[in-house]
Amino acid sequence: MAKAKRGMRRGLTAYGDEEFSLFLRKAFIKAMGYSDDALERPIIGITNTYSGFNACHRTVPELIEAVKRGIMLAGGLPVEFPTITLHEAFAHPTSMFLRNLMAIDTEEMIRAQPMDACVLIGGCDKTVPALLMGAASANVPAIMLVTGPMLTGDHKGERLGACTDCRRFWARFRAGEIDAQEISAIEAKLAPTAGTCMVMGTASTMACVTEALGMMLPGGACIPAVMSERMRNAEATGARAVAIAREGLTPDKIMTPDAFENALTMLLAIGGSTNAIVHLAAMAGRLGIEIDLDAFDRMGSKTPVLVDLKPTGQHYMEDLEKAGGVVTILRELRPLLKTKALTITGKTLGQNIDAALPAWKQDVVRPFKNPIFRNGGIAVLRGNLAPGGAIVKQSAATPKLMQHEGRAVVFDSLEDMAARIDSPALDVAPDDILVLRNAGPKGAPGMPEAGYLPIPKKLAQQGVKDMVRISDARMSGTAFGSIVLHITPEAAVGGPLALVKSGDRIRLDVAKRRLELLVSDAELAARRKKWKAPKARTGDERGYRKLFLDTVQQADRGCDFEFLTRPVTARAPAK
């Protein structure tokens, strides 16, 4: 068997003469000032995801310097390279639309450029799964480093955090409880430092599940972005990257079905973002692993929510770090974990837990026997309205609305909702169920975080705080409320959601895991005969959007492109 090529000999440009390719490569890299000694060392790539549009990644330049220091101290040669970066609030129509593009960019740049290992630097929601999807497909030794959460702000003595408090105060503003001057003052305080949202939104969720997955150094998930410990973690990550290059520790050896089960267990225990289900499905799909949603739902019956952190609880990510970080959660979850799963340290998850500092008294992570929410934070629903499944974050919902029957008030699109939601003429009552469709992977396109339908203004002004809302869209992990998401198949491909009419009755029963449209089969069949697919929009016919629309899968498959996934060879969780 031929010896694997290393360093500058990896992935040589195809000139038909390998020695000439190496000669030419070294000639050009020496223009960067490298010596022959430097070029003989393990080459460690570092993804540079910095952007002036991405405040979550404001600290990436200094993280890169710390990673470089760790690499050089361990005897490697660091080489940074740019990749796409995404920020949730600065991506049209939604960052989810571009996640797969970032994953393709990452995969191909890792594969195309000579590196023995890669440090993946991400933070804002979609960047972490995109980087891990790309690394899984390239299957070159890789290690994840997150930018870390922000510190909290303050308004009139009350702690503030993006973006759960963004939504809470915006709802108060819509209801007329606070004026324009105060909402402007709050706007300046919600994101007081660099870093990701400091609640258990998607960014924090993906950081915690990545540590449980084993692709990040222990202790790396929760360190605030602006703390000096974040720099030390980056240095240690760089050093470990050199070691995994020498060991040949590739992502497929870590991202196993057992590892994904550990990540899903963590997701339930932290009351994490519903987005994580989509991202984990996409990451697993790159390795031929299918996330079994029904088995995941069964895990919820034995995996309580332990972390008292917004939006499910009251604390923030800096508090979780002070409580000991992810290992504090892992200790409580240990009887449920696959502790023999290999991690990026070269040791098992159980060995990492044993090696951590002893626990101390804290009130952020509850004991297993005294959880903040006894059932799993996320429930999977089925029924004639969601034959492929739907999900609800029950730990952040109004309990009395988890069994509810109401009249449907249907919005056909994001534009339709924007035009009518605040109209005084809207026929809507507090017990109704708001329905948004054509907001899924193909319908929007990109499955935006529009599932957090606003309470109609006239109801908000009457004091209504929550309603049942259902859609084929996603919801930010920072959001809360009685919201059913990811209805599959989506309306744009003819899913049953496309057949709902305003005035229909819908029944939600989370305890029974059911979402039912109370319309006869005969009537639904008649409606289906009349249904027509949405008309093409300007821009649908070309470029990346055409690729997206032609190949994107549904939410239960992670919204990845079909041609990027591997045939299914395993499932997680195991039945």
C-alpha positions as CSV (number, residue, x, y, z in Angstrom):
1,M,0.0,0.0,0.0
2,A,1.4,3.4,-1.0
3,K,2.5,5.6,1.8
4,A,0.1,8.6,2.4
5,K,1.5,11.9,1.1
6,R,2.2,14.6,3.6
7,G,2.7,18.3,3.7
8,M,3.6,20.0,0.4
9,R,3.2,16.7,-1.4
10,R,-0.5,16.4,-0.6
11,G,-2.9,17.1,-3.5
12,L,-0.4,18.3,-6.1
13,T,-1.6,20.3,-9.0
14,A,-2.2,18.1,-12.0
15,Y,0.6,19.1,-14.4
16,G,1.4,15.5,-15.3
17,D,4.8,15.6,-13.6
18,E,4.6,15.3,-9.8
19,E,8.1,16.4,-9.1
20,F,7.6,19.5,-11.3
21,S,4.3,20.2,-9.5
22,L,6.2,20.1,-6.1
23,F,9.0,22.2,-7.5
24,L,6.5,24.9,-8.7
25,R,4.5,24.8,-5.5
26,K,7.6,25.3,-3.3
27,A,8.8,28.1,-5.6
28,F,5.6,30.0,-5.1
29,I,5.2,29.3,-1.4
30,K,8.7,30.5,-0.8
31,A,7.5,33.9,-1.9
32,M,5.6,33.9,1.4
33,G,9.0,33.7,3.1
34,Y,9.0,30.1,4.3
35,S,12.2,28.2,4.7
36,D,12.8,24.6,3.7
37,D,12.8,23.6,7.4
38,A,9.3,25.1,7.9
39,L,8.0,23.4,4.8
40,E,9.0,20.0,6.0
41,R,6.8,20.2,9.1
42,P,3.2,19.1,9.4
43,I,1.1,21.7,7.6
44,I,-2.0,22.7,9.6
45,G,-4.7,24.7,7.8
46,I,-6.7,27.3,9.7
47,T,-10.1,28.4,8.4
48,N,-10.4,32.2,8.5
49,T,-14.1,33.0,8.8
50,Y,-13.6,36.6,9.8
51,S,-15.9,39.2,8.2
52,G,-16.8,42.8,8.8
53,F,-20.4,41.7,8.6
54,N,-20.0,39.0,11.4
55,A,-19.8,40.3,14.9
56,C,-19.9,36.8,16.2
57,H,-16.5,36.3,14.5
58,R,-15.0,39.7,15.5
59,T,-12.3,37.9,17.6
60,V,-11.3,35.4,14.8
61,P,-8.1,37.3,13.9
62,E,-6.7,36.9,17.5
63,L,-8.0,33.3,17.7
64,I,-6.0,32.6,14.6
65,E,-2.8,34.0,16.2
66,A,-3.3,31.9,19.3
67,V,-3.9,28.8,17.1
68,K,-0.8,29.5,15.2
69,R,1.2,29.8,18.4
70,G,0.0,26.4,19.5
71,I,0.8,24.8,16.1
72,M,4.3,26.2,16.1
73,L,5.0,25.2,19.7
74,A,4.0,21.7,18.7
75,G,6.3,21.7,15.7
76,G,3.8,22.3,12.9
77,L,3.5,25.0,10.2
78,P,0.2,27.0,10.4
79,V,-1.3,28.3,7.2
80,E,-4.6,30.2,7.3
81,F,-7.0,30.3,4.4
82,P,-10.3,32.1,3.9
83,T,-13.7,30.4,3.7
84,I,-17.2,31.7,3.5
85,T,-18.6,33.1,6.7
86,L,-22.3,33.5,7.7
87,H,-24.1,35.7,10.2
88,E,-27.8,35.0,10.8
89,A,-28.8,38.7,10.6
90,F,-26.6,39.5,7.6
91,A,-27.6,36.8,5.1
92,H,-30.4,37.1,2.6
93,P,-32.8,35.4,2.4
94,T,-31.4,33.4,5.4
95,S,-28.1,32.0,6.4
96,M,-29.5,28.4,6.1
97,F,-29.8,29.0,2.4
98,L,-26.0,29.4,2.3
99,R,-24.9,26.8,4.9
100,N,-24.4,24.1,2.2
101,L,-22.4,26.5,0.1
102,M,-20.1,27.2,3.1
103,A,-19.8,23.4,3.6
104,I,-18.9,22.9,-0.1
105,D,-16.3,25.7,0.2
106,T,-14.8,24.2,3.3
107,E,-14.7,20.6,1.9
108,E,-13.1,21.6,-1.4
109,M,-10.5,24.0,0.1
110,I,-9.4,21.3,2.6
111,R,-9.2,18.8,-0.2
112,A,-7.5,21.2,-2.7
113,Q,-4.8,22.7,-0.5
114,P,-1.9,20.8,1.1
115,M,-2.7,20.4,4.8
116,D,-2.2,17.5,7.1
117,A,-4.9,18.7,9.5
118,C,-7.3,21.6,9.8
119,V,-8.5,23.9,12.6
120,L,-12.1,24.9,11.9
121,I,-13.0,28.3,13.4
122,G,-16.7,29.0,13.6
123,G,-19.3,30.6,15.8
124,C,-22.5,32.0,14.4
125,D,-25.3,29.5,14.0
126,K,-24.7,27.9,10.6
127,T,-20.9,28.2,10.5
128,V,-20.2,25.3,12.9
129,P,-22.3,22.7,11.1
130,A,-21.1,23.9,7.7
131,L,-17.5,23.5,8.8
132,L,-18.1,20.1,10.3
133,M,-20.1,18.9,7.2
134,G,-17.2,20.0,5.0
135,A,-14.6,18.4,7.2
136,A,-16.5,15.1,7.4
137,S,-16.7,14.9,3.6
138,A,-13.0,15.8,3.1
139,N,-12.1,13.4,6.0
140,V,-8.7,15.1,6.7
141,P,-7.9,15.3,10.4
142,A,-9.8,18.3,11.8
143,I,-10.7,20.0,15.1
144,M,-13.4,22.5,15.9
145,L,-12.8,25.8,17.7
146,V,-15.7,28.1,18.4
147,T,-15.5,31.9,18.9
148,G,-17.5,31.7,22.2
149,P,-20.5,33.5,23.6
150,M,-20.8,37.2,24.4
151,L,-21.1,38.6,27.9
152,T,-24.4,39.9,29.0
153,G,-25.6,43.5,28.8
154,D,-27.7,45.5,31.2
155,H,-30.8,47.7,31.0
156,K,-32.2,49.4,34.1
157,G,-30.6,46.8,36.3
158,E,-31.9,43.9,34.3
159,R,-29.4,41.5,32.5
160,L,-29.9,41.4,28.8
161,G,-28.8,38.8,26.2
162,A,-29.1,38.4,22.5
163,C,-31.3,37.2,21.3
164,T,-34.0,35.8,23.6
165,D,-34.3,39.3,25.1
166,C,-34.3,40.8,21.6
167,R,-37.5,38.9,21.0
168,R,-39.0,39.6,24.4
169,F,-38.5,43.3,24.3
170,W,-39.6,43.5,20.6
171,A,-42.8,41.8,21.6
172,R,-43.3,44.4,24.3
173,F,-42.6,47.2,21.8
174,R,-45.2,45.7,19.4
175,A,-47.7,45.5,22.2
176,G,-47.1,49.2,23.0
177,E,-45.6,48.5,26.5
178,I,-42.4,50.4,25.7
179,D,-41.8,53.3,23.3
180,A,-39.4,53.8,20.4
181,Q,-36.9,55.7,22.6
182,E,-36.6,52.8,25.0
183,I,-36.4,50.1,22.3
184,S,-33.6,52.1,20.7
185,A,-31.7,52.2,24.0
186,I,-32.2,48.4,24.5
187,E,-30.9,47.8,21.0
188,A,-27.5,49.3,21.9
189,K,-27.2,46.9,24.9
190,L,-28.3,43.5,23.7
191,A,-24.9,42.6,22.1
192,P,-22.3,44.3,24.3
193,T,-19.3,42.3,23.3
194,A,-17.9,40.2,20.4
195,G,-19.2,36.6,20.4
196,T,-22.2,34.5,19.7
197,C,-25.6,34.9,21.4
198,M,-25.2,34.2,25.1
199,V,-28.4,32.2,25.5
200,M,-29.0,28.6,24.5
201,G,-29.6,29.6,20.9
202,T,-28.3,27.7,17.9
203,A,-24.7,28.9,18.2
204,S,-24.4,27.9,21.9
205,T,-26.3,24.7,21.2
206,M,-24.0,23.7,18.4
207,A,-20.9,24.4,20.6
208,C,-22.2,22.2,23.4
209,V,-23.3,19.3,21.1
210,T,-19.9,19.5,19.2
211,E,-18.1,19.0,22.5
212,A,-20.3,16.1,23.3
213,L,-19.8,14.8,19.8
214,G,-16.1,14.7,20.5
215,M,-14.9,17.1,17.8
216,M,-13.8,19.9,20.2
217,L,-11.3,19.9,23.1
218,P,-13.0,19.4,26.4
219,G,-14.0,22.7,28.0
220,G,-14.1,24.6,24.7
221,A,-17.8,25.1,24.3
222,C,-18.8,27.8,26.8
223,I,-15.7,30.1,27.3
224,P,-16.9,33.7,26.6
225,A,-15.3,35.1,23.4
226,V,-13.5,38.0,25.2
227,M,-12.0,36.0,28.0
228,S,-8.3,35.2,28.1
229,E,-9.1,31.5,28.6
230,R,-10.6,31.5,25.1
231,M,-7.1,32.4,23.8
232,R,-5.5,29.5,25.8
233,N,-8.1,27.2,24.4
234,A,-7.2,28.3,20.9
235,E,-3.5,27.7,21.5
236,A,-4.3,24.2,22.9
237,T,-6.5,23.5,19.8
238,G,-3.6,24.4,17.5
239,A,-1.2,22.1,19.4
240,R,-3.7,19.3,19.3
241,A,-4.2,19.8,15.5
242,V,-0.5,18.9,15.0
243,A,-1.0,15.7,17.1
244,I,-4.0,14.5,15.1
245,A,-2.1,15.1,11.9
246,R,0.6,12.8,13.1
247,E,-2.0,10.3,14.5
248,G,-4.2,10.3,11.4
249,L,-7.2,10.9,13.6
250,T,-9.9,11.6,10.9
251,P,-13.5,12.8,11.5
252,D,-15.0,9.5,10.5
253,K,-13.3,7.9,13.5
254,I,-14.9,10.3,15.9
255,M,-18.3,11.2,14.2
256,T,-19.8,7.7,14.7
257,P,-23.4,6.7,15.5
258,D,-22.5,6.6,19.2
259,A,-21.0,10.1,19.1
260,F,-24.2,11.4,17.4
261,E,-26.3,9.7,20.1
262,N,-24.2,11.6,22.7
263,A,-24.7,14.8,20.8
264,L,-28.5,14.2,20.7
265,T,-28.5,13.5,24.4
266,M,-26.8,16.7,25.1
267,L,-29.2,18.6,22.9
268,L,-32.1,17.3,25.0
269,A,-30.5,18.0,28.3
270,I,-29.6,21.6,27.5
271,G,-33.0,22.5,26.1
272,G,-31.2,23.3,22.9
273,S,-32.1,24.8,19.6
274,T,-34.5,22.9,17.3
275,N,-32.1,23.9,14.5
276,A,-29.6,21.4,15.9
277,I,-31.7,18.5,14.7
278,V,-31.4,19.7,11.1
279,H,-27.7,20.4,11.4
280,L,-26.9,17.1,13.1
281,A,-28.9,15.2,10.5
282,A,-26.8,17.0,7.8
283,M,-23.5,16.3,9.5
284,A,-24.4,12.6,10.0
285,G,-25.6,12.3,6.4
286,R,-22.1,13.2,5.2
287,L,-20.9,10.0,6.9
288,G,-23.8,7.7,5.9
289,I,-25.5,7.9,9.3
290,E,-29.3,8.7,9.5
291,I,-30.8,10.4,12.5
292,D,-33.8,8.4,13.6
293,L,-36.3,11.1,14.7
294,D,-38.6,8.6,16.4
295,A,-35.7,7.1,18.4
296,F,-34.6,10.6,19.3
297,D,-38.1,11.3,20.6
298,R,-38.0,8.2,22.7
299,M,-34.7,9.4,24.2
300,G,-36.6,12.5,25.5
301,S,-38.6,10.3,27.9
302,K,-35.4,9.5,29.8
303,T,-33.4,12.7,29.2
304,P,-34.6,15.7,31.2
305,V,-33.7,19.3,30.6
306,L,-31.0,20.0,33.2
307,V,-29.6,23.4,32.2
308,D,-31.4,26.5,33.7
309,L,-30.5,28.8,30.8
310,K,-32.5,31.1,28.6
311,P,-34.8,30.7,26.7
312,T,-35.9,27.6,28.7
313,G,-34.5,28.9,32.1
314,Q,-33.0,32.1,33.5
315,H,-29.2,32.0,33.2
316,Y,-26.7,32.8,30.4
317,M,-23.7,31.1,28.8
318,E,-21.1,32.9,31.0
319,D,-23.0,31.4,34.0
320,L,-22.7,27.9,32.5
321,E,-19.0,28.4,32.0
322,K,-18.6,29.5,35.7
323,A,-20.6,26.3,36.6
324,G,-17.9,24.2,34.9
325,G,-19.1,24.1,31.4
326,V,-20.2,21.1,29.4
327,V,-18.5,18.5,31.6
328,T,-20.9,19.5,34.4
329,I,-23.8,18.4,32.2
330,L,-21.9,15.3,31.0
331,R,-21.4,14.1,34.6
332,E,-25.2,14.2,35.2
333,L,-25.9,12.5,31.9
334,R,-23.2,9.8,32.2
335,P,-25.6,6.8,32.7
336,L,-27.2,7.8,29.3
337,L,-24.0,8.4,27.3
338,K,-21.9,6.1,25.1
339,T,-18.8,6.8,27.2
340,K,-16.5,4.6,25.0
341,A,-17.0,6.9,22.0
342,L,-13.6,8.2,20.8
343,T,-13.0,12.0,20.9
344,I,-10.5,14.5,19.4
345,T,-8.3,14.1,22.4
346,G,-7.5,10.5,21.3
347,K,-9.3,9.4,24.5
348,T,-12.9,8.3,25.1
349,L,-15.6,10.6,26.3
350,G,-15.6,8.8,29.6
351,Q,-11.9,9.3,30.0
352,N,-12.3,13.0,29.3
353,I,-15.0,13.3,31.9
354,D,-12.8,11.5,34.5
355,A,-9.9,13.9,33.7
356,A,-11.9,17.0,34.3
357,L,-11.7,19.1,37.4
358,P,-13.9,18.0,40.3
359,A,-17.4,19.4,40.4
360,W,-18.3,22.3,42.6
361,K,-21.6,23.8,44.0
362,Q,-23.5,25.7,41.4
363,D,-27.2,26.3,40.4
364,V,-27.0,26.4,36.6
365,V,-26.9,22.6,35.9
366,R,-29.5,20.8,37.9
367,P,-29.0,17.3,39.3
368,F,-30.5,14.6,37.2
369,K,-33.2,13.9,39.8
370,N,-34.2,17.5,40.0
371,P,-34.4,18.8,36.4
372,I,-35.8,22.0,35.1
373,F,-38.1,20.0,32.8
374,R,-38.7,16.3,33.2
375,N,-39.4,15.3,29.6
376,G,-37.1,16.0,26.7
377,G,-36.8,19.6,25.6
378,I,-37.9,18.7,22.0
379,A,-40.7,16.4,20.9
380,V,-41.2,14.9,17.5
381,L,-44.8,15.0,16.2
382,R,-46.5,12.9,13.5
383,G,-50.0,13.0,12.0
384,N,-51.8,13.7,8.8
385,L,-50.5,17.2,8.7
386,A,-46.9,16.1,9.2
387,P,-46.4,12.5,7.8
388,G,-42.6,13.1,7.6
389,G,-42.5,14.6,11.1
390,A,-42.5,18.0,12.8
391,I,-40.9,19.2,16.0
392,V,-41.9,21.4,19.0
393,K,-39.6,22.8,21.7
394,Q,-41.9,21.9,24.5
395,S,-39.6,23.1,27.3
396,A,-39.9,26.7,26.0
397,A,-43.7,26.5,25.3
398,T,-46.8,27.4,27.3
399,P,-47.8,24.1,29.0
400,K,-51.6,24.5,28.6
401,L,-51.1,25.0,24.8
402,M,-49.4,21.6,24.4
403,Q,-52.9,20.1,24.1
404,H,-54.9,22.4,22.0
405,E,-57.5,22.5,19.2
406,G,-58.1,25.7,17.2
407,R,-59.2,27.3,14.0
408,A,-56.5,27.8,11.4
409,V,-55.5,31.2,10.3
410,V,-53.4,30.6,7.2
411,F,-50.6,32.7,5.7
412,D,-49.5,31.5,2.3
413,S,-46.0,33.0,2.4
414,L,-43.6,35.3,4.3
415,E,-44.9,38.2,2.2
416,D,-48.5,37.3,2.9
417,M,-47.8,37.2,6.6
418,A,-45.9,40.5,6.6
419,A,-48.8,42.2,4.7
420,R,-51.6,40.9,7.0
421,I,-50.4,40.0,10.4
422,D,-50.9,43.4,11.9
423,S,-54.0,44.4,10.0
424,P,-56.9,45.4,12.2
425,A,-59.1,43.5,9.7
426,L,-57.4,40.2,10.3
427,D,-59.9,37.6,11.4
428,V,-58.0,36.1,14.4
429,A,-58.7,35.2,18.0
430,P,-56.4,34.1,20.9
431,D,-57.5,30.4,20.6
432,D,-56.7,30.2,16.8
433,I,-53.7,28.5,15.4
434,L,-51.5,30.6,13.1
435,V,-50.3,28.7,10.1
436,L,-47.4,29.7,7.8
437,R,-46.5,27.7,4.7
438,N,-44.2,27.9,1.8
439,A,-41.4,28.8,4.2
440,G,-39.5,25.5,4.0
441,P,-36.3,24.5,2.3
442,K,-37.6,25.0,-1.3
443,G,-40.6,27.3,-0.5
444,A,-38.8,30.3,1.0
445,P,-36.1,29.2,-0.2
446,G,-33.7,28.2,2.5
447,M,-36.1,27.4,5.4
448,P,-35.7,30.8,7.2
449,E,-36.2,31.3,11.0
450,A,-39.7,32.6,10.3
451,G,-41.5,30.0,12.4
452,Y,-41.6,32.4,15.3
453,L,-44.7,34.0,13.9
454,P,-45.4,37.3,15.7
455,I,-48.5,37.6,17.8
456,P,-51.0,39.7,15.6
457,K,-50.6,43.2,16.9
458,K,-54.3,43.6,17.9
459,L,-54.0,40.5,20.1
460,A,-50.6,41.6,21.5
461,Q,-52.2,44.9,22.5
462,Q,-54.9,42.9,24.3
463,G,-52.2,41.2,26.4
464,V,-51.9,37.9,24.4
465,K,-48.4,36.5,24.9
466,D,-48.5,33.1,23.2
467,M,-50.5,31.2,20.6
468,V,-50.0,27.9,18.8
469,R,-48.1,28.6,15.6
470,I,-47.2,26.0,13.0
471,S,-45.1,26.1,9.9
472,D,-42.6,24.4,7.6
473,A,-40.0,27.0,8.6
474,R,-37.4,27.0,11.4
475,M,-37.1,29.0,14.6
476,S,-34.2,30.7,16.2
477,G,-32.8,28.7,19.1
478,T,-33.1,32.0,21.1
479,A,-36.9,32.0,20.6
480,F,-39.7,30.7,22.8
481,G,-43.4,29.9,22.6
482,S,-45.9,27.2,21.5
483,I,-44.4,26.7,18.1
484,V,-44.5,23.7,15.8
485,L,-41.7,23.6,13.2
486,H,-40.1,21.7,10.3
487,I,-43.4,20.3,9.1
488,T,-42.4,17.6,6.6
489,P,-43.0,17.4,3.7
490,E,-43.1,21.2,3.2
491,A,-46.0,22.9,1.4
492,A,-43.9,23.8,-1.6
493,V,-43.5,20.2,-2.6
494,G,-47.2,19.3,-2.0
495,G,-47.1,18.4,1.7
496,P,-50.4,18.4,3.5
497,L,-49.7,21.8,4.9
498,A,-50.4,23.1,1.4
499,L,-54.0,21.9,1.7
500,V,-55.0,23.7,4.9
501,K,-57.6,26.5,4.6
502,S,-58.4,29.3,7.0
503,G,-61.2,28.1,9.2
504,D,-60.1,24.4,9.3
505,R,-59.7,22.9,12.7
506,I,-56.3,21.6,13.8
507,R,-55.5,19.6,16.9
508,L,-52.1,19.6,18.6
509,D,-51.5,16.9,21.3
510,V,-47.8,16.9,22.3
511,A,-48.3,14.2,24.9
512,K,-49.6,11.8,22.2
513,R,-47.1,13.3,19.7
514,R,-49.9,14.1,17.2
515,L,-50.5,17.0,14.8
516,E,-53.8,16.5,13.0
517,L,-55.8,18.5,10.4
518,L,-59.4,17.7,11.2
519,V,-60.5,17.4,7.6
520,S,-61.8,14.2,6.0
521,D,-59.6,12.2,3.7
522,A,-62.1,12.7,0.9
523,E,-62.0,16.5,1.3
524,L,-58.2,16.4,1.4
525,A,-58.1,14.3,-1.8
526,A,-60.3,16.8,-3.5
527,R,-58.1,19.7,-2.5
528,R,-55.0,17.9,-3.6
529,K,-56.4,17.5,-7.1
530,K,-56.8,21.3,-7.3
531,W,-53.3,22.1,-5.8
532,K,-50.7,23.7,-8.0
533,A,-47.0,24.0,-7.2
534,P,-45.9,27.6,-6.4
535,K,-44.8,29.5,-9.5
536,A,-41.1,30.0,-10.1
537,R,-39.6,33.3,-8.8
538,T,-37.1,35.6,-10.5
539,G,-33.7,34.0,-9.9
540,D,-34.9,30.5,-9.4
541,E,-33.7,29.5,-12.9
542,R,-29.9,30.0,-12.5
543,G,-26.9,29.9,-10.2
544,Y,-26.6,28.6,-6.7
545,R,-30.4,29.1,-6.1
546,K,-31.2,26.6,-9.0
547,L,-28.7,24.1,-7.5
548,F,-30.3,24.6,-4.1
549,L,-33.9,24.2,-5.4
550,D,-33.0,21.2,-7.5
551,T,-31.1,19.2,-4.9
552,V,-32.0,20.3,-1.3
553,Q,-33.5,17.6,0.9
554,Q,-36.3,18.0,3.4
555,A,-35.7,18.9,7.1
556,D,-35.6,15.3,8.3
557,R,-32.6,14.8,6.1
558,G,-30.8,17.9,7.3
559,C,-31.6,20.2,4.3
560,D,-28.3,19.1,2.7
561,F,-27.9,18.6,-1.0
562,E,-28.7,15.1,-2.0
563,F,-25.5,14.6,-4.0
564,L,-23.4,15.5,-1.0
565,T,-24.7,12.7,1.3
566,R,-23.6,9.1,1.5
567,P,-25.8,6.0,1.3
568,V,-27.2,5.2,4.8
569,T,-25.2,2.5,6.5
570,A,-26.1,3.2,10.2
571,R,-28.6,5.0,12.3
572,A,-28.5,7.1,15.4
573,P,-29.7,6.7,18.1
574,A,-29.4,3.0,17.9
575,K,-32.8,1.2,18.3
